[in-house]
Amino acid sequence: MNVEILSRFQFAFTVAFHYIFPPLTIGLGLLLVMMEGMWLATRNPLYHNMARFWTKMFGLIFGLGVATGIVLEFEFGTNWATYSRFVGDVFGSALAAEGIFAFFLESGFLAILLFGWDKVGPKLHFFATCMVAVGAHFSAVWIIVANSWQQTPAGSHLEIAGQPVPAGHSFELADLWQARMVIDDFWGVVFNPSSMDRLSHTLVGAWSAGAFLVVSVAAFYLLRQRHGGFAAASLKCGLALALASSLLSLVTGHGSAAGVASNQPSKLAAMEGLWQTGPQAPLHPFGWVDTTNQRTLGPKIPGGLSLLVGGRRDHPVTGLNDIAAELRPPVGATFQCFHLMVATGFGMIALSLWGSWLWWRGQLAAPQHFASRWFLRLAVPAVLLPQLANQAGWFTAELGRQPWIVWGYLRTSDGLSAVVRANQVLASLLGFGLIYLLLFALFLFLLNRKIQHGPEPLEESHELPQSWLKQGRA
């Protein structure tokens, strides 16, 4: 394998592993605010019990997210130096904002969240919880802004040797060493054509990740008949967010797809395996792309894609045959990743609606009932559904923009470091693989130990620090 394939695989592997953790911290952060807020509003010690237990989970996941994210920043310099030089003014600004407005905010209040239960008052602790949750969300904001600018560049212009280049100019590779993107309007970069659609869809996916983790663990406790009150309350809290986020994903996903149709027609065509341009574009619920014969096999809904992206069945949609072969994404992989995301999304909606129906009937936390018992059994492994959806969604976005690393300006193959060799990338890839395998094993071990241990006896007896009880009456 050449250096390009190895570098792309290495970055895909490291970023996919890292992306297991940030969605969980975003979703859990919101749930911690909900749980601790309910305790402040009701003074019910059960909610305090929930907040303390899930805070420990948050701390473990946050630590793994930080450790695995640092590697990505180094890869920009080691494997993708040409790209980093080309986009440094724009991309660096967003990453700097992420560090200042998100990571510092999140980590600054994290110590109070984790260790301040018996040292500060309940209102200050709740404020720290809110700031950690806001910081986790801000982190997503700036990462999405940076990535979305690569998908739909705006608020910037191209310069070669310090001279502005007219829009649409195709520069030669010989000019690449002197070429760079320069910011014209920072807020134009932030609110580029795809950033807000992609941000909203990413956030609801993160909320689902946190919600289904809580639902999974609570269902496990109920099936084992352990920590009944704690598990029932946690299940309801997680299920409420799971239902809201899974339904919102339909809305935000539709908005994101409509934006892709307008800004990146080749990506939409690859997502749906659409070859011919025209009205009545079909929608494929599932299928298989035959790239050799340029057709997509499987059931289809006539006019479904036109209706979704244009609001009417005769809305024309660009097909792959109207796009130069060298500018087409890998169609088969993009198609399958997109449909995996959609399928898991509908799976989460179905499970959330089922759980909500059981809740309405008063049978949610009653494993003695047949329907409830099977719901709980399915809810335990359902923690994997949002992870599959989030990973498949990111792969769809990144595969679908190929061959561009910065849409319309820089190809992925041109963004590599000039001095890195294939054997060096392979050696580092094997090293990362071993380290990440050990980290993942450690994560699963610690997570399982915390779940098996359950809430602390002090928490389960609903005893609270005296300082909290005094301030709670104030």
C-alpha positions as CSV (number, residue, x, y, z in Angstrom):
1,M,0.0,0.0,0.0
2,N,1.2,3.5,-0.8
3,V,1.5,6.4,1.7
4,E,-1.8,8.0,0.7
5,I,-3.9,4.9,1.5
6,L,-2.0,4.2,4.7
7,S,-2.3,7.8,5.9
8,R,-6.0,7.9,5.1
9,F,-6.6,4.6,6.9
10,Q,-4.6,5.7,9.9
11,F,-6.5,9.0,10.2
12,A,-9.9,7.2,9.7
13,F,-9.0,4.6,12.3
14,T,-7.8,7.1,15.0
15,V,-10.7,9.5,14.5
16,A,-13.3,6.7,14.5
17,F,-11.9,5.3,17.7
18,H,-11.8,8.8,19.2
19,Y,-15.4,9.5,18.2
20,I,-16.7,6.7,20.4
21,F,-16.2,9.0,23.4
22,P,-17.2,12.7,22.6
23,P,-20.8,11.9,21.8
24,L,-21.1,10.0,25.1
25,T,-19.8,13.0,27.0
26,I,-22.1,15.4,25.2
27,G,-25.2,13.2,25.8
28,L,-24.2,12.4,29.4
29,G,-23.5,16.0,30.1
30,L,-27.0,17.0,29.2
31,L,-28.4,14.1,31.2
32,L,-26.4,15.2,34.3
33,V,-27.9,18.7,34.0
34,M,-31.3,17.1,33.9
35,M,-30.7,14.8,36.8
36,E,-29.1,17.4,39.1
37,G,-31.7,20.0,38.1
38,M,-34.5,17.6,39.1
39,W,-32.8,17.2,42.5
40,L,-32.6,20.9,43.0
41,A,-36.3,21.3,42.0
42,T,-37.7,18.4,44.0
43,R,-35.1,17.7,46.7
44,N,-35.7,14.0,46.0
45,P,-32.5,12.2,47.0
46,L,-33.0,9.6,44.2
47,Y,-32.0,12.2,41.6
48,H,-28.9,13.1,43.6
49,N,-28.1,9.4,43.7
50,M,-28.4,9.3,39.9
51,A,-26.3,12.4,39.2
52,R,-23.4,11.1,41.4
53,F,-23.3,7.7,39.8
54,W,-23.5,8.9,36.2
55,T,-20.9,11.6,37.0
56,K,-18.4,8.8,37.6
57,M,-19.2,7.4,34.2
58,F,-18.8,10.8,32.6
59,G,-15.3,11.2,34.2
60,L,-14.1,7.8,32.8
61,I,-15.4,8.6,29.3
62,F,-14.0,12.2,29.3
63,G,-10.6,10.9,30.2
64,L,-10.5,8.4,27.2
65,G,-11.8,11.1,24.9
66,V,-9.0,13.5,25.7
67,A,-6.3,10.8,25.4
68,T,-7.5,9.6,22.0
69,G,-8.1,13.1,20.6
70,I,-4.6,14.5,21.1
71,V,-3.2,12.0,18.5
72,L,-5.4,13.6,15.8
73,E,-3.7,17.0,16.1
74,F,-0.3,15.5,15.7
75,E,-1.4,13.7,12.5
76,F,-2.2,17.0,10.9
77,G,1.5,17.8,11.0
78,T,3.0,14.4,10.5
79,N,0.8,12.9,7.7
80,W,-1.0,15.9,6.3
81,A,1.5,18.8,6.4
82,T,0.6,20.1,3.0
83,Y,-3.0,20.2,3.9
84,S,-2.2,21.9,7.3
85,R,-0.2,24.6,5.5
86,F,-3.0,25.1,3.0
87,V,-5.8,25.5,5.5
88,G,-3.9,26.6,8.6
89,D,-5.3,30.1,8.7
90,V,-8.9,28.8,8.6
91,F,-8.8,25.5,10.3
92,G,-6.4,26.7,13.0
93,S,-8.8,29.5,14.0
94,A,-11.6,27.0,14.6
95,L,-9.4,24.7,16.6
96,A,-8.1,27.5,18.6
97,A,-11.6,28.6,19.4
98,E,-12.4,25.0,20.4
99,G,-9.5,25.0,22.9
100,I,-10.3,28.4,24.4
101,F,-14.1,28.4,24.5
102,A,-14.8,24.6,24.9
103,F,-12.0,22.5,26.3
104,F,-10.9,25.1,28.9
105,L,-14.5,25.7,30.0
106,E,-15.2,22.0,30.2
107,S,-12.0,21.0,31.9
108,G,-12.0,24.0,34.2
109,F,-15.2,23.0,35.9
110,L,-14.6,19.3,35.6
111,A,-12.8,19.1,39.0
112,I,-15.8,20.6,40.7
113,L,-18.2,18.2,39.0
114,L,-16.2,15.1,39.9
115,F,-14.8,16.0,43.3
116,G,-16.9,18.9,44.6
117,W,-19.9,17.0,45.9
118,D,-18.9,17.3,49.5
119,K,-16.9,20.5,49.1
120,V,-19.2,23.1,47.5
121,G,-22.9,23.9,47.8
122,P,-25.5,22.3,45.5
123,K,-26.1,25.4,43.4
124,L,-22.5,25.9,42.7
125,H,-22.1,22.3,41.9
126,F,-25.1,22.5,39.5
127,F,-23.5,25.5,37.9
128,A,-20.3,23.5,37.3
129,T,-22.3,20.7,35.8
130,C,-24.0,23.1,33.4
131,M,-20.6,24.6,32.4
132,V,-19.2,21.1,31.7
133,A,-22.2,20.3,29.6
134,V,-22.0,23.6,27.7
135,G,-18.2,23.1,27.2
136,A,-18.9,19.6,25.7
137,H,-21.4,21.1,23.3
138,F,-19.1,24.0,22.4
139,S,-16.4,21.5,21.6
140,A,-18.7,19.9,19.0
141,V,-19.6,23.4,17.6
142,W,-16.0,24.3,16.7
143,I,-15.0,20.8,15.4
144,I,-18.2,20.8,13.2
145,V,-17.4,24.3,12.0
146,A,-13.9,23.3,10.9
147,N,-15.1,20.1,9.2
148,S,-18.1,21.8,7.6
149,W,-15.8,24.5,6.1
150,Q,-13.9,21.7,4.4
151,Q,-17.2,20.5,3.0
152,T,-18.5,23.9,1.9
153,P,-15.8,26.5,2.1
154,A,-17.0,30.1,2.7
155,G,-15.8,33.3,4.3
156,S,-12.3,32.8,2.8
157,H,-10.4,33.1,-0.4
158,L,-7.4,31.4,-2.1
159,E,-4.0,33.1,-2.3
160,I,-0.9,32.0,-4.2
161,A,2.4,33.6,-3.3
162,G,0.4,36.2,-1.3
163,Q,-1.8,37.2,-4.3
164,P,-5.6,36.6,-4.2
165,V,-6.8,34.1,-6.8
166,P,-10.2,34.5,-8.6
167,A,-12.9,32.1,-7.5
168,G,-13.0,29.0,-9.6
169,H,-9.4,29.2,-10.6
170,S,-7.7,25.9,-11.0
171,F,-4.2,26.1,-9.7
172,E,-1.3,23.8,-10.7
173,L,0.3,21.4,-8.3
174,A,3.5,23.4,-8.7
175,D,1.7,26.3,-7.0
176,L,0.5,24.3,-4.1
177,W,3.6,25.1,-2.0
178,Q,2.7,28.8,-2.2
179,A,-1.1,28.4,-2.0
180,R,-3.2,28.9,1.2
181,M,-6.7,29.7,2.2
182,V,-7.1,33.1,4.0
183,I,-10.1,34.2,6.1
184,D,-12.2,37.1,4.8
185,D,-15.0,36.8,7.3
186,F,-14.7,34.7,10.4
187,W,-18.4,34.5,10.9
188,G,-18.7,33.5,7.3
189,V,-16.5,30.6,8.1
190,V,-18.5,29.7,11.2
191,F,-21.9,29.9,9.4
192,N,-20.8,28.3,6.2
193,P,-23.6,26.7,4.1
194,S,-23.5,23.3,5.8
195,S,-22.3,24.0,9.4
196,M,-25.6,24.6,11.2
197,D,-27.4,21.6,9.5
198,R,-24.5,19.3,10.3
199,L,-24.1,20.7,13.9
200,S,-27.7,20.0,14.8
201,H,-27.6,16.5,13.3
202,T,-24.4,15.7,15.2
203,L,-25.7,17.0,18.5
204,V,-28.9,15.0,18.4
205,G,-26.8,11.9,17.6
206,A,-24.6,12.7,20.6
207,W,-27.7,13.0,22.8
208,S,-28.8,9.6,21.6
209,A,-25.4,8.1,22.5
210,G,-25.6,9.3,26.1
211,A,-29.3,8.5,26.4
212,F,-29.0,4.9,25.2
213,L,-26.0,4.3,27.5
214,V,-28.2,5.2,30.5
215,V,-31.1,3.2,29.1
216,S,-28.8,0.2,28.6
217,V,-27.3,0.2,32.1
218,A,-30.7,0.8,33.7
219,A,-32.2,-2.1,31.8
220,F,-29.4,-4.3,32.8
221,Y,-30.0,-3.5,36.5
222,L,-33.8,-4.2,36.2
223,L,-33.3,-7.5,34.5
224,R,-30.9,-8.5,37.3
225,Q,-33.3,-7.1,39.9
226,R,-30.7,-4.7,41.3
227,H,-31.0,-1.1,42.4
228,G,-34.6,-1.1,41.4
229,G,-35.6,2.5,42.3
230,F,-32.4,3.9,40.9
231,A,-32.6,1.9,37.7
232,A,-36.3,2.8,37.1
233,A,-35.6,6.5,37.5
234,S,-32.5,6.4,35.3
235,L,-34.4,4.4,32.6
236,K,-37.1,7.0,32.4
237,C,-34.7,9.9,32.3
238,G,-32.6,8.2,29.6
239,L,-35.7,7.2,27.6
240,A,-37.1,10.7,27.5
241,L,-33.9,12.0,25.9
242,A,-33.7,9.0,23.6
243,L,-37.2,9.5,22.3
244,A,-36.6,13.3,21.8
245,S,-33.2,12.9,20.1
246,S,-34.2,10.0,17.9
247,L,-37.2,11.9,16.6
248,L,-35.2,15.1,16.2
249,S,-32.7,13.1,14.1
250,L,-35.3,12.8,11.4
251,V,-35.8,16.5,11.2
252,T,-32.1,17.4,11.3
253,G,-31.2,14.6,9.0
254,H,-33.7,15.9,6.4
255,G,-32.2,19.4,6.7
256,S,-28.7,18.1,6.3
257,A,-29.6,16.0,3.2
258,A,-31.3,18.9,1.6
259,G,-28.2,21.0,2.1
260,V,-26.0,18.2,0.6
261,A,-28.3,18.2,-2.5
262,S,-27.7,21.9,-3.0
263,N,-24.0,22.1,-2.1
264,Q,-22.5,18.6,-2.8
265,P,-24.6,16.9,-5.5
266,S,-22.1,14.2,-6.1
267,K,-22.3,13.2,-2.4
268,L,-26.0,12.9,-2.5
269,A,-25.9,10.9,-5.7
270,A,-23.4,8.5,-4.1
271,M,-25.5,8.3,-0.9
272,E,-28.5,7.1,-2.9
273,G,-26.7,5.3,-5.7
274,L,-28.4,7.6,-8.2
275,W,-26.8,7.4,-11.7
276,Q,-29.2,9.3,-14.0
277,T,-30.0,13.0,-13.6
278,G,-33.6,14.0,-13.8
279,P,-37.0,14.3,-12.1
280,Q,-38.7,11.4,-10.4
281,A,-35.4,10.4,-8.7
282,P,-36.0,7.2,-6.8
283,L,-35.3,6.5,-3.1
284,H,-33.6,3.2,-2.2
285,P,-34.5,1.9,1.3
286,F,-31.6,-0.5,0.9
287,G,-29.8,-2.2,-1.9
288,W,-26.5,-2.8,-3.6
289,V,-24.5,-0.6,-6.0
290,D,-23.2,-2.3,-9.1
291,T,-20.6,0.2,-10.2
292,T,-19.5,-1.9,-13.2
293,N,-22.9,-1.6,-14.9
294,Q,-23.7,1.7,-13.2
295,R,-27.0,0.7,-11.5
296,T,-28.3,0.2,-8.0
297,L,-30.0,-3.0,-7.2
298,G,-32.8,-3.3,-4.6
299,P,-36.3,-1.9,-3.9
300,K,-36.9,1.7,-4.7
301,I,-39.6,4.3,-4.2
302,P,-40.2,6.2,-7.4
303,G,-39.8,9.9,-7.0
304,G,-39.0,9.5,-3.3
305,L,-35.6,11.3,-3.4
306,S,-37.0,14.2,-5.5
307,L,-39.8,14.6,-3.0
308,L,-37.5,14.6,0.0
309,V,-34.9,17.1,-1.3
310,G,-37.1,19.3,-3.4
311,G,-40.6,19.0,-2.0
312,R,-42.1,17.6,-5.1
313,R,-41.8,14.4,-7.1
314,D,-40.7,16.0,-10.3
315,H,-37.8,17.9,-8.7
316,P,-34.6,17.2,-10.7
317,V,-31.7,15.6,-8.9
318,T,-28.1,15.3,-10.2
319,G,-26.9,11.8,-11.0
320,L,-23.4,10.4,-11.0
321,N,-23.3,10.2,-14.8
322,D,-23.3,14.0,-15.0
323,I,-20.2,14.1,-12.7
324,A,-16.7,13.4,-14.1
325,A,-15.5,9.9,-13.1
326,E,-12.4,11.3,-11.3
327,L,-14.7,13.6,-9.1
328,R,-17.0,10.8,-8.0
329,P,-16.9,9.6,-4.4
330,P,-16.6,5.8,-3.7
331,V,-20.2,5.1,-4.4
332,G,-20.6,1.6,-2.9
333,A,-19.1,2.5,0.5
334,T,-20.9,5.9,0.7
335,F,-24.2,4.2,-0.2
336,Q,-23.9,1.5,2.4
337,C,-22.7,3.8,5.2
338,F,-25.6,6.2,4.6
339,H,-28.2,3.4,4.7
340,L,-26.6,1.9,7.8
341,M,-27.0,5.2,9.5
342,V,-30.6,5.5,8.4
343,A,-31.5,2.0,9.5
344,T,-30.0,2.3,12.9
345,G,-31.7,5.7,13.3
346,F,-35.1,4.1,12.7
347,G,-34.2,1.3,15.0
348,M,-33.6,3.8,17.8
349,I,-37.0,5.5,17.0
350,A,-38.8,2.2,17.2
351,L,-37.2,1.2,20.5
352,S,-37.8,4.6,22.0
353,L,-41.5,4.5,21.0
354,W,-41.9,1.0,22.4
355,G,-40.4,2.1,25.7
356,S,-42.5,5.2,25.9
357,W,-45.6,3.1,25.3
358,L,-44.6,0.8,28.1
359,W,-44.0,3.8,30.3
360,W,-47.5,5.2,29.5
361,R,-49.0,1.8,30.5
362,G,-47.0,1.7,33.7
363,Q,-45.0,-1.4,32.7
364,L,-41.7,0.1,31.7
365,A,-39.7,-1.1,34.8
366,A,-41.7,-4.3,35.3
367,P,-39.7,-7.2,33.8
368,Q,-42.4,-9.7,35.0
369,H,-44.5,-8.5,32.1
370,F,-43.6,-10.2,28.7
371,A,-43.4,-7.0,26.7
372,S,-41.4,-5.1,29.3
373,R,-39.0,-8.0,29.7
374,W,-38.3,-8.2,26.0
375,F,-37.9,-4.4,25.8
376,L,-35.3,-4.5,28.5
377,R,-33.5,-7.4,26.9
378,L,-33.2,-5.4,23.6
379,A,-32.4,-2.1,25.4
380,V,-29.2,-3.6,26.9
381,P,-27.4,-4.1,23.6
382,A,-29.1,-1.0,22.1
383,V,-26.2,1.1,23.5
384,L,-24.5,0.1,20.2
385,L,-27.1,1.6,17.9
386,P,-26.2,5.3,18.3
387,Q,-22.5,4.4,18.0
388,L,-23.2,2.6,14.7
389,A,-25.3,5.5,13.5
390,N,-22.7,8.2,14.5
391,Q,-19.8,6.3,12.9
392,A,-21.7,5.5,9.8
393,G,-22.8,9.2,9.5
394,W,-19.2,10.4,9.7
395,F,-18.0,7.9,7.2
396,T,-20.8,9.0,4.9
397,A,-19.8,12.6,5.2
398,E,-16.1,12.0,4.7
399,L,-16.3,9.4,2.0
400,G,-18.9,11.4,0.1
401,R,-16.7,14.5,-0.2
402,Q,-13.9,12.6,-1.9
403,P,-11.7,13.2,-3.9
404,W,-11.7,16.6,-2.1
405,I,-10.2,17.3,1.3
406,V,-11.3,20.9,0.8
407,W,-14.2,20.9,-1.5
408,G,-13.4,22.4,-4.9
409,Y,-9.9,23.5,-3.9
410,L,-7.6,20.7,-2.6
411,R,-7.7,17.0,-3.3
412,T,-7.0,14.5,-0.6
413,S,-4.1,13.0,-2.6
414,D,-2.5,16.5,-2.7
415,G,-2.7,17.1,1.0
416,L,-0.1,14.6,2.1
417,S,3.2,15.4,3.8
418,A,6.1,15.3,1.2
419,V,8.7,13.6,3.4
420,V,6.6,10.8,5.1
421,R,7.2,7.3,3.7
422,A,4.8,4.4,3.7
423,N,6.9,2.2,6.1
424,Q,6.8,5.1,8.6
425,V,3.0,5.4,8.4
426,L,2.6,1.6,8.7
427,A,4.8,1.4,11.8
428,S,2.9,4.2,13.5
429,L,-0.4,2.6,12.4
430,L,0.5,-0.7,14.0
431,G,1.6,1.1,17.1
432,F,-1.6,3.1,17.4
433,G,-3.6,-0.1,16.8
434,L,-1.9,-1.8,19.7
435,I,-2.2,1.1,22.1
436,Y,-5.8,1.7,21.2
437,L,-6.6,-1.9,21.7
438,L,-5.2,-1.8,25.2
439,L,-7.0,1.5,25.9
440,F,-10.3,0.0,24.7
441,A,-9.8,-3.1,26.8
442,L,-9.0,-0.9,29.8
443,F,-12.1,1.2,29.1
444,L,-14.4,-1.8,28.9
445,F,-12.9,-3.2,32.1
446,L,-13.4,0.0,34.1
447,L,-16.8,0.6,32.7
448,N,-17.9,-2.9,33.5
449,R,-16.5,-2.7,37.0
450,K,-18.4,0.5,37.7
451,I,-21.6,-1.0,36.3
452,Q,-21.2,-4.2,38.3
453,H,-20.4,-2.2,41.4
454,G,-23.5,0.0,41.0
455,P,-24.3,3.1,43.1
456,E,-22.3,3.5,46.4
457,P,-24.1,2.3,49.5
458,L,-24.1,5.9,50.8
459,E,-25.8,7.0,47.7
460,E,-28.3,4.2,47.6
461,S,-29.4,4.9,51.2
462,H,-30.2,8.4,49.9
463,E,-28.0,10.1,52.6
464,L,-26.7,13.5,51.5
465,P,-23.9,15.7,52.8
466,Q,-25.1,17.9,55.6
467,S,-23.9,21.0,53.7
468,W,-26.1,20.1,50.8
469,L,-29.1,19.5,53.1
470,K,-28.7,22.8,54.8
471,Q,-28.3,24.7,51.5
472,G,-31.2,22.7,50.0
473,R,-33.6,24.1,52.7
474,A,-32.4,27.6,52.2
